[in-house]
Amino acid sequence: MPEAERVLLATVMNGEEASLLEGALRAAGIDVVVESRRFSQEPVQFGLLGDIRLWVTAEQEGVARKALESFQGEPTFAEMPPELADDD
């Protein structure tokens, strides 16, 4: 069986953001492939040589974009009204 065509969903510059987005997409049932092109010589990062790409199947692209927009649109703790913020 041929492998599904993949499309580039997002490009980020750090591993933490890539991990968060990957987790959100996987939680939504989306198959995601993370490609790291990270290269650094401390303390310098070399621009596009350090990007991390998230790929999804062409079939799941629309759902993945909506999930990504939803995740990135979530309010941060600082933006939440006090009655909704859980400060335990």
N, C-alpha and C positions, 0 to 999 in steps of 0.2 A: 504494500500500500504506500503510495507516495506521501511524503510529508506535506502538511498543510502550508500554504503560502503565509509568510509572516510579514507584518507591516510594522513600521516604527511607530510606537505610541508616544514615547516621551524620551527626552534626553535630560539627565540631571548631572550635577557636578560633584556629588558626594555620596558615599556609600550609605549613610544614614537615611537620606531622602529616598534613595533607591530601595532600601529595605522596607521603609514605610509604605511606599507606593506598591511594591511587590506584594506585601502582606494584605493591603486593602484590595488589590485586584484578585488575589487568590481567595480571600474571604468572600468575594462576590462570585466565586466559581469560574474565574477567568484564568485560562492557561497563559502564563507569562514566562518569557525567557529574558534573563538579565545578562547583558553583555557588558563586561567592564573593560574599558580601554585605558584604565587608570595607570598613569605613570607619573612618578614624582621623584624629585631629588630634593629632599628636605633642605630648606623650608619652602621651596618653590614648586608650584604645580604648573605643568606645561600646557595651559589652555585646553584645546580640544584633544590633546593626548590624554586628558584625564576624565573624559566624559564616560558616563554609564548610560547605556541604552536599554529601554524596556520594549520588547517586541511581543506582539500578540498575533493570533491568527487573523487573517483577513475577515473570516466569518464572525469573529468576536469583536472586531474593531469598534463598531458602533456602541455596543454594550460597555466595552472597556472605557471608551471616551466618556460616557455618561457616569460610570462608576468613579473615574478619575476626577471629573469635575465635581461630583458630589463629595468625594473625600477631601479634595483641596478646598472646597467651600465650607467645610465644617468650622464653626467658630472656635477660636482658641479659648483657653480658660480665662484669659484677661478680657475677652470680648463678651463673655456670658453675663447675663444679668445675675446679680447676687443671689436671687432666690433659686437659680438653677445650678449655681456653682457648688460643687461638693468639696468643701475645704477641710475634710477629715484628715 
